[in-house]
Amino acid sequence: MPLVCLTDFRAQAQERLSKSTWDYIEGGADEGLTRDDNITAFKKIRLRPRYLRDVSEVDTRTTIQGAEISAPICIAPSGFHCVAWPDGEMSTARAAQAAGICYITSTYASCSLEDIVSTAPSGLRWFQLYVQPDRQLNKQLIQRVESLGFKALVITVDVPTVGNRRHDIRNQLDLKMNLMLKDLRAPEEKNSIPYLQVSSISKSLCWNDLSWFQGITRLPIILKGILTKEDAELAVKHNVQGIIVSNHGGRQLDEVPATIDALTEVVAAVQGKIEVYLDGGVRTGNDVLKALALGAKCVFLGRPVLWGLACKGEHGVEEVLNILKKEFHTSMTLTGCRSIAEISRDLIQFSRL
């Protein structure tokens, strides 16, 4: 039976993966309320289609940080893709390149950055940084990704400590994950500088540190994990180039707003000065349309990419992306939108259910 939607991939991935791996991918923090809300919040929004428009040609292309993508559907950073498929992030990178979209590679990728780049040399790639306590290591990592052709630096801000992920604690997953961590130093540096512990994330990162990062890189800096207007305003004040509205897939602090609910206040706060993106809960083309109608420039997919990877590797990720792109094209057509520029707030209303 063909897999025709993202939930089909979810069901098959669950059958293929071990319980501990599935729990790691699907688990949320504490009671999992935010993880589930990310999905259900989209379903409280209804569409207001416009008809009698010429939709014989519908163009899903857009840009992020000046780079063109085939559709506003990209791949969010997540670690340890090798738990889902042997080639891990290399398969993910090839699928993203084939689809013509952006792939944000995680600090905790299970393949080396060099291998990821060499397998998909023309793909659009950003790098997600978990800021390490050692500034020298951060500097070396950033210089390395710049030299490898990554086009933006995505700093995750919502992990001063890891959320309370009950499934992983029950499954005693920490050891398995730590064994998979790659040395973050570049190959040529491994004999010249002391070994650096990579599993810790800085607890002291604050707004004033952003100027240090801006001083060592010309890459646009995107903050991932912003949920409030107050932090969005500070992001603009500190001259970053973008925000990913994210609650880490409900894996960090439980009982925060669903990202689609937080999006509106963040978009209003930045007043069009910087680009705003969203991850969390996107499962259909309609979800993509709703996020763009509320002001997101692009959405990023997390778990569905890993479902595709678990089912069919590179080709599974390609299928997931193509299904969502096709659904989004249909959603645009059926609401009378011929281009991304025609998607507006007028297309949606909030259900009273």
C-alpha positions in Angstrom: 0.0 0.0 0.0 1.5 3.4 -1.0 2.4 6.0 1.7 0.3 9.0 0.7 0.6 11.3 3.7 2.9 12.1 6.5 0.9 10.1 9.1 1.4 7.0 6.8 5.1 7.4 7.2 4.7 7.8 10.9 2.9 4.5 11.3 5.4 2.6 9.2 8.4 4.2 10.9 7.0 3.1 14.3 6.9 -0.5 13.0 10.4 -0.4 11.8 12.2 1.3 14.7 13.1 -0.1 18.1 11.0 1.1 21.1 13.8 3.2 22.6 14.6 4.8 19.2 10.9 5.5 18.6 10.5 7.0 22.1 13.6 9.2 21.5 12.1 10.6 18.2 8.5 11.0 19.4 9.0 11.8 23.0 8.1 15.2 24.5 9.0 16.8 27.9 7.0 15.8 31.0 3.4 15.1 30.0 3.9 15.9 26.3 1.2 18.6 26.3 3.1 21.0 24.2 4.2 18.3 21.8 0.6 17.4 21.2 -0.6 21.0 21.2 1.8 21.8 18.3 -0.4 19.6 16.1 -3.9 20.2 17.4 -3.5 24.0 17.4 -3.3 24.0 13.6 -6.6 22.3 13.5 -8.3 25.2 15.3 -7.6 27.4 12.3 -10.0 27.4 9.4 -9.3 28.5 5.8 -11.2 31.1 3.9 -10.8 30.3 0.2 -11.2 32.7 -2.7 -12.5 31.5 -6.0 -12.9 32.6 -9.6 -9.2 33.4 -9.8 -6.9 32.1 -12.5 -4.9 29.4 -10.8 -3.6 27.6 -13.9 -0.1 28.5 -12.8 0.8 28.3 -9.1 4.3 29.1 -7.9 5.5 27.8 -4.5 9.0 29.3 -4.7 10.2 31.7 -2.1 13.4 32.9 -0.5 15.0 32.7 2.9 17.9 35.0 3.7 18.1 35.8 0.1 18.4 32.2 -1.2 15.7 30.7 -3.4 13.9 27.5 -2.3 11.4 25.5 -4.3 8.8 25.8 -1.5 8.6 27.2 2.0 9.1 23.7 3.5 12.6 23.0 4.9 14.3 20.6 7.3 14.8 21.5 10.9 17.9 20.5 12.9 17.7 17.2 14.7 20.6 15.1 16.0 21.5 11.4 15.5 19.9 10.6 12.2 21.9 7.4 12.1 19.4 5.9 14.6 16.8 6.0 11.8 18.9 5.0 8.8 22.6 3.9 8.5 23.7 6.9 6.2 22.0 9.3 8.6 22.4 12.9 7.8 24.1 12.2 4.4 20.8 10.7 3.2 18.9 13.7 4.6 21.2 16.2 2.9 20.9 14.4 -0.5 17.1 14.5 -0.2 17.1 18.2 0.7 19.4 19.0 -2.3 17.1 17.0 -4.6 14.0 18.9 -3.3 15.6 22.3 -3.7 15.1 23.3 0.0 17.2 24.2 3.0 18.6 21.6 5.5 19.7 22.9 8.9 22.4 20.5 10.1 22.6 19.9 13.8 25.6 20.3 16.1 24.9 16.7 17.1 24.8 15.2 13.6 25.9 11.6 13.6 27.9 12.1 10.4 30.8 14.5 10.0 30.1 17.9 8.5 32.6 17.2 5.8 30.8 14.0 4.7 27.4 15.8 4.8 28.7 18.6 2.5 30.6 16.3 0.1 27.5 14.1 -0.4 25.2 17.1 -1.3 27.6 19.8 -2.4 25.1 22.1 -4.1 22.5 21.9 -1.4 21.4 25.0 0.7 22.5 24.3 4.2 22.5 26.2 7.5 24.2 25.1 10.7 22.5 24.8 14.1 24.8 25.6 17.0 24.4 24.4 20.6 26.6 27.0 22.2 29.4 25.2 24.0 30.9 26.6 27.3 34.3 26.9 25.6 34.4 29.9 23.3 37.4 28.6 21.3 35.4 25.5 20.3 32.5 27.7 19.2 34.8 29.8 17.1 36.5 26.8 15.5 33.1 25.3 14.7 31.8 28.5 13.2 34.9 29.0 11.1 34.6 25.3 10.0 31.0 25.6 8.8 31.8 28.9 7.0 34.6 27.2 5.1 32.3 24.3 4.2 29.7 26.6 2.6 27.0 26.8 5.2 24.9 29.9 4.6 23.5 30.8 8.1 24.2 30.2 11.8 21.2 29.0 13.8 21.7 29.4 17.5 19.4 27.4 19.7 18.4 29.4 22.7 15.9 27.1 24.5 18.3 24.5 25.9 20.2 26.0 29.0 19.5 22.5 30.3 17.8 19.5 28.7 14.1 19.1 29.2 12.7 16.3 31.4 12.1 13.6 28.7 10.6 10.8 30.7 10.8 8.1 27.9 14.5 8.7 27.5 15.1 8.4 31.2 13.1 5.2 31.4 15.0 3.8 28.4 18.4 4.9 29.9 19.1 6.5 26.6 21.8 9.0 27.7 24.7 6.5 27.3 23.6 5.5 23.8 23.4 9.1 22.7 26.7 10.1 24.3 28.5 7.2 22.5 27.2 8.6 19.2 28.4 12.1 19.7 31.1 13.1 17.2 34.2 15.1 18.2 33.2 18.6 17.2 36.8 19.5 16.2 37.7 19.5 12.6 39.8 16.5 11.4 43.0 18.6 11.1 42.6 20.1 14.6 42.2 16.8 16.6 45.9 16.4 17.3 46.7 20.1 17.9 44.2 21.1 20.6 43.1 19.4 23.8 40.1 17.1 23.7 37.0 19.0 24.4 33.9 17.6 26.0 31.0 18.1 23.5 28.0 16.9 25.5 27.6 20.1 27.6 25.7 23.1 26.5 26.3 26.6 27.8 24.0 27.6 30.7 25.4 31.2 30.7 24.5 32.3 27.2 22.7 35.7 27.2 21.8 38.5 24.9 25.0 40.4 25.3 27.0 37.3 24.0 25.4 37.7 20.5 27.8 40.6 19.7 30.7 38.2 20.2 29.3 35.8 17.6 28.6 38.7 15.2 32.2 39.7 15.6 33.6 36.4 14.4 31.2 35.6 11.5 29.6 37.3 8.6 26.9 34.6 8.4 23.4 35.7 9.2 22.4 34.7 12.7 19.1 33.1 13.3 17.7 32.5 16.9 15.8 29.2 17.3 13.4 28.9 20.2 11.9 32.3 20.5 8.2 32.2 21.7 7.4 35.7 23.1 7.1 39.3 21.8 9.6 40.4 24.5 12.3 38.1 23.2 11.4 38.9 19.6 11.9 42.6 20.2 15.2 41.9 21.9 16.3 39.8 18.9 15.6 42.8 16.6 17.4 45.1 19.0 20.5 42.8 18.9 20.5 42.8 15.1 20.0 39.2 14.4 18.7 38.3 10.9 15.9 35.8 11.8 13.9 33.9 14.3 12.6 30.4 14.3 9.5 30.3 16.5 10.0 26.9 18.1 9.4 25.1 21.4 11.8 22.3 20.4 9.0 20.0 19.3 7.6 20.0 22.9 10.9 18.4 24.1 12.1 21.2 26.4 9.7 23.1 28.6 6.2 21.5 28.6 3.1 23.7 28.8 4.4 26.5 26.6 2.3 27.7 23.7 2.0 25.7 20.5 4.3 27.4 17.9 1.5 28.3 15.6 -0.2 30.1 18.5 3.1 31.9 19.5 3.8 32.9 15.9 1.3 35.8 15.7 2.9 37.8 18.6 6.4 37.2 17.4 5.5 38.4 13.8 3.8 41.5 15.2 6.8 42.3 17.4 9.4 42.2 14.7 7.4 44.5 12.4 8.8 43.0 9.3 12.4 44.0 10.2 13.6 40.4 10.2 12.4 37.1 8.8 10.4 34.8 11.0 10.1 31.0 10.5 8.3 28.2 12.4 8.8 24.6 13.3 6.6 22.2 15.3 3.4 20.4 14.4 3.5 20.8 10.6 1.9 17.7 9.1 -0.1 18.9 6.0 0.0 21.4 3.2 -2.8 23.2 4.9 -0.6 23.6 8.0 2.1 25.2 5.8 -0.5 27.6 4.3 -1.8 28.6 7.8 1.8 29.3 9.0 2.5 31.5 6.1 -0.8 33.3 6.4 0.1 34.2 10.0 3.5 35.6 8.9 6.0 32.8 8.7 8.4 33.0 5.8 9.0 29.3 5.9 8.3 26.2 8.0 10.8 23.6 9.1 10.1 19.9 9.6 11.4 17.8 12.4 10.0 14.4 13.2 8.4 13.8 9.7 11.9 13.8 8.2 13.0 11.1 10.6 9.9 9.1 9.7 10.8 9.3 6.1 14.4 8.4 6.8 13.4 5.3 8.9 11.1 4.1 6.1 13.2 4.5 3.0 16.3 6.5 3.8 17.1 9.3 1.3 14.1 8.4 -0.9 11.8 8.4 2.1 12.8 11.9 3.0 12.3 12.9 -0.6 8.8 11.4 -0.6 7.9 13.2 2.7 9.1 16.5 1.2 7.3 16.0 -2.1 4.1 14.9 -0.5 4.0 18.1 1.6 5.0 20.3 -1.4 2.2 18.8 -3.5 -0.3 19.2 -0.7 0.8 22.8 -0.2 0.5 23.5 -4.0 -3.1 22.1 -3.8 -3.9 24.2 -0.8 -2.7 27.3 -2.6 -4.7 26.4 -5.7 -7.9 25.8 -3.7 -7.6 29.0 -1.8 -6.9 31.1 -4.9 -3.2 31.9 -4.2 -1.0 32.0 -7.3 2.2 32.9 -5.5 3.6 33.1 -2.0 3.0 36.8 -2.0 -0.8 36.3 -2.3 -1.0 34.3 1.0 -2.3 36.6 3.6 -4.0 36.8 7.0 -7.4 37.1 5.2 -7.1 33.4 4.3 -7.7 32.2 7.8 -10.0 32.4 10.7 -9.8 30.8 14.2 -12.5 28.2 14.9 -14.6 28.6 17.9 -14.6 24.8 18.6 
